[in-house]
Amino acid sequence: MKFLLSLAWKNLSRYRKRTVITAAALAVGLGLYLFMDAWLLGAETESERNLVWYETSSARILHEDYWDERDRLPLKYCIEDPEAVMAKLGEERIPSAPRTVFSAELVLRKDPFPEDGSLPVRVVALDPELDDGVFRLGETVEEGRRLRPGEEGILIGSWLARDIGAEVGYSLTMITRTRRGYYQTIDAEIVGILNCPNPAVNKGTAFIPLDTADRYLDMEGAVTEINLKFPERRDPDELAAEVESGLVPEFPGLRVKSWRDLAQDYLAFASMKKSATNVILLLVFVIAAVGVSNTMLMAINERTRELGMMRALGMKDSRITLAFLLEAGGIGLIGSVLGVAFGTALSYWIVTRGVDISGLIGDMDIGYRVQGIFRGAWNPGAMVTAFFFGIVLTVFIGFLSTRRALKRSITECLYR
């Protein structure tokens, strides 16, 4: 075995150009794979974080009939006594915040806005004193200030403000329906503009105080949802089921949905996006495999006489095969080490600093819950997979090439 290892090492150093070309082809393929994997994983991780922090919370308590009509944002299916539910949650030390969500038509009149018209918006009524215990929306106020209880103020996203030409201090008029079905007009002054990392919040969502909405919408203290905050390392589905089992005996009409239930559309999109990206990654691997296969086949064909001489001197085919496999594995080891190093170097910047692509996509919603700056994430599992894949790939190709060459007779090998 020592002789075979020594022989493989001498062949690697003797055919330096071939070794470098093969290892480089493998390293480039593996490095690009790790780079794209880090970018995709970072987009998914940050999207999920922005969903929980700014849009869905860890889980949400809803009326059991609300879920089937959730896209219409109905006000008729409410949590009638949110204080009692939140008191129960407080006993379990689960942070909670009530909200009422409804749809409205934002009416624009020419002065001071650039043009007349109307725009559908999603309005979230929140408790300014409790909401920060679950969400991080207050941290994203870019201009103006946060909401205050009881005021007829409104927060809007930066994309929405840009689209309608609004600024802090402008007054907005919203037309909606109350809980009883009557039309209602709500006039509010813009007290702040948000620049949230979640584009879904920026482009079509407005926020008003909960008690103001309660007064205008005839809610009589009821809310459409209670949002919960769970520890980040715990399984939200498992905790949501535990909370629901504890609430149902006392509040039989309520259900608890985790953020994964609330973000089904996004998760379906992310799954589709990941499948498409996996196809690209597969093509990267195929390109690397073709490059390695080409150089390995050329190497075996160039050394057919050498192989025939080894057989003529009495070396068994199994030991010849092992010698070539050790040589191929050495090339794979070098290529894998370089590939992981190359991929790590490529990924370092996007993981630590991120890449600002706002100049490329502007305020376009690309599906992920990220805006402007894309950040990657380290994936040790992918690095280990890429490392061993490179070695296994070269050994496998070396085995096929050697086996093919050994099918020739000794005289044929020497003649070639």
N, C-alpha and C positions, 0 to 999 in steps of 0.2 A: 504493500500500500504506500509505503514511503517513497518507493521508486516511482510509482504512478503520479503521486503528488508532485514530485520533483520534475517529472517529465511534463506534466501539465503546466507548471510554472515556467519552465524553460520555453515551451511553445508559446505561451502568452507573451513573454518578453521577446522572443525571436520574431514573431509576427506582430510587431507593435502597431503598424498602420491598421491592420485588420482589427486588432483588439480595440483600438481607439475608435474606429468608425462604428463598429458594432455596439460598443458600450455607449457611444454618444447618441446613436439612434434610439437605443433603449432609454437612456437618461432623459432625452427630450420628450419622448412619449409619456413617461412616468411623471416628469415634472409638470407638463401641461395638465395631466389628469389631476394631480394634487392641487394645482392652482384653481382649476375650475370647480373642483369639489369644495375647496375652502370658500370660494365665492358663493356658491350655491348654498352651502350650509350656513354661512353667515347671513345671507338674505332670509333664509327660513327662520333662523334663530331670532334675528332682530324683528322680523314680521310678527312672530308669535309674542315676543315681548311687548311690542307696540300695540298689538291687539288687546292684551290683558291690561296694560297700563292706561290706555286711552279710550278703549272702545267697549270691550266685553266684560272686563274684570275677570277674576278667577272663576266665578260662578254667579248665577243669577237666579233669584227666586221670582217665580211668576205664577199667576193664576192658571189653573190647569187647562182652562179653555183658551187662554191667550196664545199658546204655542202654535195651534193650528192656523191662526189668523195673524201671526206675528208680522208678516210683510205689510199688512194694512195698518199697523200701529193702532189698534183699537183702544179706546178709552173705557169701553163698557166692561172689560174683564180686568178688575183691579184687585189690589191687596187692600182690603177695607181698613185694617187696623195695623199699619206698619210699625207703630211704636211697640205693640205687644210682640210682634215677630222679632224686632230688633232687640228687645229686652231678653227674649229667649236666646238669641244669638250671643248677646253679651255675657250670658251665664257660661257659655262655652268659649268665651274670649275670641270670638270671630268678628273682625272688623266688618262693618256693614254701612251702606249708604243708600238712601231711597232716591229714586228718580221717577219722573213721569215723562214718557217719550210720546210725541205726537207729530203729525205732519201738518204743514201749513203752507200757505201761498204767500210769498214775500212780494209785496206790492211796491213798485218803484215809480216815483213821480219825478219828472224831469229836474226839478230843482230840489236838492243840490246834485242829484245823480245825472250822469251823462245822457241817459235816455229813459223813456217811459217803458213799462212792461211789468212782468211778474215772473217769479221764479219759485219752483217748489223746493222746500227745504225740510230737513228733519230737525225738529226742535227738541232739545233735551232740557228738562227742568230739573235742576239739581239743588241740593242743600249745600250752600257755600261753607257751612261749618263742619259738615260730615264728609263731604265728597273727597277731600284730600286724604282721608284715612284709607281710601280704597283706590282712587285714581291719582294720576300725576298731572292732571290737566292744568292745574294752576301754575305749574312750572313752565308752561309753554306760552304764557302771555307775553307777546312781543311788544305790543304798544298798549298804552292805557293801564288798566288795573283789573283786578279780579272782581267777581260779582259780590254784592252785599245782600244780606237777607232783606226782603221786603221791597227792594227798589224795582222800578220798571226799567231795568237795564238789560243789555244783551251782549254776549260775546259771540264773535263770528270768526271763522277760519280765514287765514290770509288769502287763500285762493278765492274764496267767496267774496272777500272784501275787494280784491283786485278786479274780479269779474263785474261787480256792480259799481265800482268806483267809490267805495265807501271809506270813510275815515272815522276815527274816534270822535265822538260828539254828534255824529249824524243820527237822525231819527229814522227808525224803520217801522213799517206797518205790516203786520202779519194777519192773515185771515185764516181761521180754522173753525172747527166745530167743537162744541163743548161735550162733556160726557153725556148730556141729555140729547145731543144731536142738533142743538141750535148753532147758527153761525155766530162767530165772535171775532171781534177785531182787537188786536193787541198792539198798542203803540209802545215802543221801547227805544231808548237811546243807547247807541253803541258806546260801551264803557271800556272795551278792550278788544284787541285783535290777537288771535292765537296763531302761532307758527308751530304746529304740532308735527312730530316725526311721522305720524300716521296720516297719509293723504286722504283717507276716507273722512277724517275729522275736518281737515282743512277745506275740502271742496264743497260741502253742502250741508253742514251742520251748524246750528245756532244753539246757544245756551242761555237760559234765563233762570232766575231764582225759583225754587220749588214753591214757595208760598205765594209768589206772584201768579204762577200757573194755576195753583189751587184755587185762587180767587177768580180768575178769568174763566176757568174750565169747569167750575162747579164740581170739583173733585171731593170736597168735604172731607179733606184729610187723607183720602185714598191715594195710592200711587200705583203705577203700572209695574214697577219692578223694585227689587231690593238687591243691590250688588254686594258681593262678598269678596274678601281678600284672603287667599290661602298662602301658606308658606310655599316659596317657589320650588322647593325640592320635593314636595309631596305631590302625589298623583291627584289632579283635580277631579277626575271622574270618580275616584274612590271616596274623596272627601265630600263631593256633592251628594253621593248616595248616602253617606253617613248623616249629613245635615238633613236630607229629606226624610230619612227614617226617624229622626228625632223630632221633626216638625209635624209630620202627617198626623200623629195622634191628637195633637192640640189644634192644628190648623189643617184640616183634611182637604181643603180645596187648593193647596199650594203644591208646586213642583219646583225642583231645583235642577238647573241645567248648567253643566260645566262649560268653560269657554270653548271646548272642542265641539260641543253641541251647537253653541251659538255661532260658531265660525265655520259651519259645514261648507258653505260656498267657497270660502277662502281655502280650506283644506283640500277640497276637490281640485281647485285651480293649482295649488302647490303640488299636488300629486301628479297632475297632468304635466306641469312644468318640469318636474323632476324626471318623469319618464322621457320627455323630449331631450333633456340634458343627458340622461343616461345613454341615449342613442349617440349623442355627440362624443361622450366619453368612450363608448365602445369603438367608434371610428378612430379615436386617438390610439386606442390599444391595437386596433387592426393595423394602423399605419406603422406603429412600433414593431409589431410582430412581423410584418412584411419586410421591414428593414433588417431586422435580426435574421429572419429566415434567409434572405438573399445573401447576406455576408457569410452565414454559417454554411450554406450549400456551396458557395464558391470556395470556402476554406477546405471543405472535405474533398471537393473535386480536384483542387490544386494539389492535394496531398495523397492522391490515390496510390502513387508509387510508394510513398512512405508507408502507407497502410499495408500494401502488398509485401514490402520488405519485412515489416514486423511479423506478418503472418508466416513468411518464409523462414524466418529465424525461430519459429516455434511458439510465438506468443498466441495464446488462446484468444478466440473472438470475444469472449466475455471480458477479458482484461483490456483488450483493445477498446472495446465499447466503453468500459469504465474510465479509461484514460481520456477519451474524447469527451465523455460526460463531465469529468472533473475540469477539463479545459473550458467547456461550454459554461459550466457553473461558475468558473472564475470570471469569465466575461460577464455573466449575469450579475455576479456579486458586485463587480466594479460599476456596471451600469446602474444597478439598483441603488448603490450608495450615492453615486452622482445624481441619479434621478430624484431621490428623496431630498438631497441637499439643494438641487436646482428648484424643486417644487417648494421647499421651505423658503428659499430666498425670494421666489416670486410671490409667495403668499404673505411674507412678513409685512410688507407695506400695507396691503389691504386689511390685514388683521389688526395691526397696531394703529394705523392712521385712517384707513378707509380711502375710498376714491370718490371724489365729488364728480358725479355725472349729471349734475343739474344743467350744465351747459349743453349737454347732449340731448336730454329728454325734457328739459324745462320742468313744467308742472304737470306733465303727463302722468296719468295713473297707469303703471305697468303691471298692476295686479298684486305685487308684494306690498306689504304695509310698511314701506320704507320710502323716504323722500330725500332726494338729492345725493346724500353720501351713502355709498354701499360699503359695508364692512364685512370682512371675511371672518371665519372661525377655524381654529385648529381642529383637525380631525385625526387623532393618533391612530385610530383604527384603519383609516384609509392609508396612512403612511406605512403601517405594518403590512397591509394587504398589497400595496404597490411594491414594497421591498421584496416580499416573497414571490410575488407574481413575476417579477423580472427574472429571478433566479430559475423558477420553475419553467418559464417560457423558453429561456435559452437552453436549459437541460433537455426539455422535450424536443425542441427543434434539433439539437445536437444528436439526440437518440435516433430520430427519424432519418437524419442525414447519414449517420454512421451505419445504421442497419441497412440502408439502401446500398451503401458502398460495399458492405461485407457480403452482399449477395453475389458479387463478382468473384471469379476464380482468382487464385494467386497470380497465375500467368497473365490473365487479363489486366489485373492491377499493375503488374510490372511493365507490361507492354505500353499501357497508357502513360 
